[in-house]
Every structure is written in C-alpha cells, then in structure tokens.
Amino acid sequence: MSGRGQGGLSVLVVGAGPAGCATALGLARRGVEVVLIERGRFPRDKVCGDVLLPEAQQALADLGLDLAPLAARCHRIDRCRYHAPSGLCVELPFCDRHGESRPWWVVKRRDFDGWLVAQACAAGAGLCEGVSAVDLVIRDAAVAGVVVRDDGGARREIAAAAVVGADGASSTLARALGRFERPAAHLCVAVRGYAPSPHGDDPVFDIYTSARTLPGCAWHVPTGDGCANVGLGVLRSDLDRQRIGARALLDEVAGRYPELAQRLAAATGVVGWSLPGASLPLSRSTAGALLVGDAGCMVDPWTGHGIHTALIAGSLAADVVADALAAGEVGAGALGRFDRLWQQRFGLEMKLGWLLQRFCASPGRVEAMLALAARSERRRQIIGGLIGHAYPRQRWLDPQLGLRFAIGR
Ligand SMILES: Cc1cc2nc3c(=O)[nH]c(=O)nc-3n(C[C@H](O)[C@H](O)[C@H](O)COP(=O)(O)OP(=O)(O)OC[C@H]3O[C@@H](n4cnc5c(N)ncnc54)[C@H](O)[C@@H]3O)c2cc1C
C-alpha cells in the first residue's frame, strides 16, 4: 500500500486528547501527513483528576516540546495524605530512590488539552473540530478510512492509509473493530467535580478510603487557583457487588471525613466517566488501524492514571505507523509491532499495577502497610514513591528495596 489512502489521507487520528495529539505530533515531526478529527471544540473539558505524573512530564519532553509555558501554569504537588478506613492518616512524600522530590503537575484538562493540541497543529498536524467518527470504512478486510458526521449532521467518508483510534473510554472505533471489551473487574468508574477550597494552593493531595472503596478511593487534588478537584474512582465490579453508584459512594465516604464533605458540598460540575484498565489483555492493532490511550484500555489499573500511557502510546504508534508507511505496508503484521512495543514498555508495569490493586483490595493489608509506614520515614518514602510514580514500579522486584522496607531504614 502506498503512503496515501486511495485519494485520501496518509493518517487519520480520531480524537484530540493526549493519545491523539501525541500520535499526531510524532507523525507530523516525521513528515507524515496527518489530520486529527475531534468531536468537541477547544477549549473543552475532560473529566479527569488533572494530574500530570513525572512520566507524563517526561513523555511531553520526549516529544520535543518546550514545557516552560505549561510548567508555569501548573500547580505542584509533592506528597499525599493517605486516610485509611480506620482513620489512620499518614503523609507520604513523592521521592525517588535518591530522596529527590518528583512533584506532580496539576493543570486543568481544559487548559492542558488546549495547549497540547496547539503543539500538534504547530508541528504540522491538521485539525477538524466538531467532527465525530461514527464508523469505519473497511475494504479488503482492512481499515481504509472513517465515516464521519459533522456538527450539522452531514455524513461523509474520509479515506486514509492508516487510522488511529484515540477516541477515549467510550471509543466508537474500538466498538467498530469489535474490541470494546470492558469487563467490570477491569473497568474503573469515577466521578469528579471542582470545589473552591481553602487548601486549593497546598502541595498535598488527599486520598480518602473506606472498606467499600478499596482498592479505589476518593480524592482532593488542589489545583493551585484556590480550587480543588474532588472525586472518587472505584472498580465497576465493586460497585455492582455493593449495589451502589459512584456518586452515592462518594457521598458515603464524605460522611466519614468532614473536610471532604465540606468541599463536596460546594463542588460543581460533578460528572461521571469511566477508565478502562490496562489489566485487560487486548490486541490494539489490526490491518490499517491502531487503538491508543483509553480507546485501547491503557489506564494504570492501580493508580488510575492514563495521561502518561496515552502520551507514550501515541509516540509509539506514530513510530510504528510512520515506519509502516515508509515500507509501503500497513497490514496487520506491520502494525502488530505496536502491540509488542506496548507490551515491552508497559507489560510488566501493568501486571504489577494489577497485583498492587489486588493487594489494596484488602482494608486489613492497607492498614498494616500504613501502620508500618507511620513508624519509618524510609517506608513513607518507599510507599509515597510508588503512589506518586516517583520511581519505576519494577523496583519493587529489587530485593534491596524489600529489605529497606522491612527494616525501615
Ligand atoms: C475522574 C477521572 C480522573 C482521572 N485522573 C487522572 C489523572 O489525574 N491523571 C492521569 O494521568 N489520568 C487520569 N485519568 C485518566 C485520563 O483522563 C485518561 O486516561 C486520558 O484522558 C486518556 O487520554 P486519551 O487521549 O486516550 O482520551 P481522552 O482524553 O478521553 O480524549 C479522547 C478525545 O476523543 C474525542 N472523541 C471521542 N469520541 C470521538 C468520536 N467519535 N469522534 C471524534 N472525536 C471523539 C473526545 O472528545 C476527546 O477529545 C482520569 C480519568 C477520570 C475519568
């Protein structure tokens, strides 16, 4: 197949969130013709906790972006306060193994996504806003384009040599490919709103748990503008088992923590969303198409973060698609390389994330870990580093770390 679809584009990316923008940026940088279609119009909101982890910051730097203007807008968070079901509360710093602080950057998605899409356009990607993908065009058993509908309801086909589905948790493209598996044990359900907060400028993120939320939790994330992001994320299977909705469970948790109740009472725009976990084994490639970000179930199953994985997956997808186009072959074999690269980069990390999620499903185990942490600064650093993604999770496989945790020094 040539670099262009029959009379069409080289690459069409559906969805201009972090995954789509990173893909488009990577392709544009490699000189590949790429167009993003986005059903919304920027600036637009996205339900999120608004945290850019150290890995997300690194992924943005790896995309060759000048981060100074973004960094100037972000609020820094350098630790969390973990509230266990018993009421035990321990402060955990986000430090790497040398004790260096690795702060989170907090920026509202309305601002971050608008900034990122502008970077993709500046790199040469095209952008069509107010255009929704409604189906795939399949020719000779391969994806050959997308059926789209514009704001006015008009439908048309856009042909493309390769299509990248980056259309988020409710992905139309994943459905069209028959890859929309969302089993309740691998799906997190979340609600989030914004509240004015006297602690909105603090560098501390609060995690509130109860026996019914674990391994999930409620949170209070200061956004640095006198406001805070408040919400809750839990496994769909736990909600189903306990016959309760996410919003009702958030209210229930707030009933145990007066400061959370106060913040929640003033919150506006409390909206629900889902997070498809990367614990689900899934092929994200087929002839002519890839799925990236939430569309391809790439959310960390333990911490619920998905911006860094979306950005890194977008970069990997851009390389795979650009190489495939250059070789004149975008079949299942060539694009299947993406699945292998994802697996190499995130396979072990996501497996460990799933194990940590299972570990934290037990209130007794969480209490025991926190009680140990309360007695040692070293343990607080180790757990805080894990929660804050301040160092690779794989380090837990290092016996030395286990030993340090055991002796607490
Ligand atoms: C409550 C909550 C809190 C979270 N907190 C964090 C956090 O603090 N940090 C973190 O790293 N992750 C967090 N996540 C996860 C994170 O939001 C996602 O993993 C991340 O946004 C995935 O990026 P994406 O580009 O794949 O999808 P999205 O950001 O969802 O972007 C998809 C884009 O596709 C567009 N689109 C959808 N359908 C179509 C269509 N048919 N046609 C055209 N366009 C379409 C959408 O409008 C959107 O712009 C949170 C998620 C939730 C729900």
The ligand as a MOL file (V3000), in Angstrom:
LIG
                    3D

  0  0  0     0  0            999 V3000
M  V30 BEGIN CTAB
M  V30 COUNTS 53 58 0 0 0
M  V30 BEGIN ATOM
M  V30 1 C -12.3190 11.0930 37.0580 0
M  V30 2 C -11.0380 10.7690 36.3390 0
M  V30 3 C -9.8340 11.1920 36.8760 0
M  V30 4 C -8.6410 10.9280 36.2000 0
M  V30 5 N -7.4930 11.4670 36.6900 0
M  V30 6 C -6.3330 11.3040 36.0080 0
M  V30 7 C -5.1730 11.9860 36.4410 0
M  V30 8 O -5.1890 12.7780 37.3850 0
M  V30 9 N -4.0040 11.7570 35.7580 0
M  V30 10 C -3.9540 10.8970 34.6990 0
M  V30 11 O -2.8570 10.6930 34.1530 0
M  V30 12 N -5.0810 10.2860 34.2400 0
M  V30 13 C -6.2660 10.4890 34.8480 0
M  V30 14 N -7.4160 9.9340 34.3630 0
M  V30 15 C -7.3410 9.1500 33.1320 0
M  V30 16 C -7.1840 10.0950 31.9280 0
M  V30 17 O -8.1800 11.0830 31.9660 0
M  V30 18 C -7.2830 9.3310 30.6150 0
M  V30 19 O -6.5660 8.1250 30.7100 0
M  V30 20 C -6.7390 10.1550 29.4540 0
M  V30 21 O -7.5350 11.2900 29.2520 0
M  V30 22 C -6.6960 9.3140 28.1850 0
M  V30 23 O -6.3940 10.1400 27.0810 0
M  V30 24 P -6.9990 9.7790 25.6470 0
M  V30 25 O -6.4100 10.7470 24.7110 0
M  V30 26 O -6.8550 8.3380 25.3920 0
M  V30 27 O -8.5740 10.0010 25.7880 0
M  V30 28 P -9.3770 11.3400 26.0780 0
M  V30 29 O -8.6080 12.2610 26.9030 0
M  V30 30 O -10.7220 10.8930 26.5500 0
M  V30 31 O -9.5340 12.0100 24.6440 0
M  V30 32 C -10.3780 11.4350 23.6660 0
M  V30 33 C -10.7790 12.5150 22.6920 0
M  V30 34 O -11.5420 11.9180 21.6490 0
M  V30 35 C -12.6830 12.7120 21.3900 0
M  V30 36 N -13.6960 11.8060 20.8180 0
M  V30 37 C -14.4100 10.8660 21.4780 0
M  V30 38 N -15.2060 10.2070 20.6200 0
M  V30 39 C -14.9800 10.7470 19.4060 0
M  V30 40 C -15.5110 10.4820 18.1110 0
M  V30 41 N -16.4070 9.5000 17.9070 0
M  V30 42 N -15.0730 11.2180 17.0630 0
M  V30 43 C -14.1540 12.2230 17.2410 0
M  V30 44 N -13.6290 12.5120 18.4620 0
M  V30 45 C -14.0260 11.7750 19.5280 0
M  V30 46 C -13.0450 13.3010 22.7310 0
M  V30 47 O -13.8370 14.4660 22.5930 0
M  V30 48 C -11.6610 13.5810 23.3100 0
M  V30 49 O -11.1870 14.8400 22.9420 0
M  V30 50 C -8.6400 10.1810 34.9980 0
M  V30 51 C -9.8480 9.7490 34.4650 0
M  V30 52 C -11.0460 10.0410 35.1060 0
M  V30 53 C -12.3290 9.6030 34.4890 0
M  V30 END ATOM
M  V30 BEGIN BOND
M  V30 1 1 1 2
M  V30 2 1 2 3
M  V30 3 2 2 52
M  V30 4 2 3 4
M  V30 5 1 4 5
M  V30 6 1 4 50
M  V30 7 2 5 6
M  V30 8 1 6 7
M  V30 9 1 6 13
M  V30 10 2 7 8
M  V30 11 1 7 9
M  V30 12 1 9 10
M  V30 13 2 10 11
M  V30 14 1 10 12
M  V30 15 2 12 13
M  V30 16 1 13 14
M  V30 17 1 14 15
M  V30 18 1 14 50
M  V30 19 1 15 16
M  V30 20 1 16 17
M  V30 21 1 16 18
M  V30 22 1 18 19
M  V30 23 1 18 20
M  V30 24 1 20 21
M  V30 25 1 20 22
M  V30 26 1 22 23
M  V30 27 1 23 24
M  V30 28 2 24 25
M  V30 29 1 24 26
M  V30 30 1 24 27
M  V30 31 1 27 28
M  V30 32 2 28 29
M  V30 33 1 28 30
M  V30 34 1 28 31
M  V30 35 1 31 32
M  V30 36 1 32 33
M  V30 37 1 33 34
M  V30 38 1 33 48
M  V30 39 1 34 35
M  V30 40 1 35 36
M  V30 41 1 35 46
M  V30 42 1 36 37
M  V30 43 1 36 45
M  V30 44 2 37 38
M  V30 45 1 38 39
M  V30 46 1 39 40
M  V30 47 2 39 45
M  V30 48 1 40 41
M  V30 49 2 40 42
M  V30 50 1 42 43
M  V30 51 2 43 44
M  V30 52 1 44 45
M  V30 53 1 46 47
M  V30 54 1 46 48
M  V30 55 1 48 49
M  V30 56 2 50 51
M  V30 57 1 51 52
M  V30 58 1 52 53
M  V30 END BOND
M  V30 END CTAB
M  END
